[in-house]
């Protein structure tokens, strides 16, 4: 079967890590905008993946979900050949920094070896097949954590900022970024990479800060904050990230990296206070919350922020991340659309039962 279609015109996607937080949001975003596209969603369904995150997408004739591992080369090759896929959008990863500190092996296996497996299969089908080179694009999703940490006065990360990953997670993502770059430079694979700041929004697994705080407020559990809680991150609503990725898939230049961020730096403690305030307001304004979560501090007339508990800091905890998104704004016209307090409120509302 021929796979010689131009991905700039007719994109036929393999989305890895599609049942995770950002992957699922991306599949919904993409098929909402382009309902007729072929999109094969591949996910191993680790603890972080949830098939229900993709609910509703079966209505699209071109959508398929496949449970499988990105390390399974015959499976990846079969999917790409059978469905004539010409674009990989690679989200699959072990993504939680704390887990990488306690057990880095899975991070090396998935983030480095898994990415290499995808690159190898892509090269064999798109560059080395009987038709020679055919039009394609491999987009790799990475993180701002590869750049290391910033001091309070340092300028935000640019695409040229040297890599200085500090956690096993960040190092494994940096390794995968380098492999993507090398496959472009050495073999001519058509790649792009995006390095994004922290995301929040629907389908976020509750081991991460924002959903954890919301869930713990609802269940009257302590709100754990590492150290002094003054670690700063640049936050972006996940739908904005998906729009940025779509812009890169449409117009991104081969071999380029694009930083995606919200120009929205917040200290962890200020985020927890903001969520506490919004949750208290929601409890005060809507009796459904009181009925559903009578045990919560807010339902009992106390402030949610009273639950804050400072815990021992994570080893090697990066102090500040910030993204300079000038390149994607200038080249592709990307701008975040969702204001942070509004996005957080929207996220809290997802938990109304
Ligand atoms: P996530 O942990 O929510 O989802 C990862 C998904 O990958 C899960 O569904 C999991 O089942 C799947 N997966 C893991 N190993 C796999 C394997 N071997 N084969 C197939 N599937 C596998 O992660 P996320 O937050 O959605 O992050 C997605 C990507 O975005 C990651 O590459 C991450 O590094 C990057 N990123 C995340 C953020 C963020 O704030 N969450 C920010 C910047 C970049």
Boltz pocket constraint, residues with backbone or C-beta under 6 A from the ligand:
constraints:
  - pocket:
      binder: B
      contacts: [[A, 16], [A, 17], [A, 18], [A, 19], [A, 20], [A, 21], [A, 22], [A, 23], [A, 42], [A, 43], [A, 44], [A, 45], [A, 46], [A, 47], [A, 48], [A, 49], [A, 50], [A, 68], [A, 69], [A, 70], [A, 71], [A, 90], [A, 91], [A, 92], [A, 93], [A, 94], [A, 95], [A, 96], [A, 110], [A, 114], [A, 141], [A, 142], [A, 143], [A, 144], [A, 173], [A, 195], [A, 196], [A, 197], [A, 198], [A, 199], [A, 200], [A, 203], [A, 205]]
      max_distance: 6.0
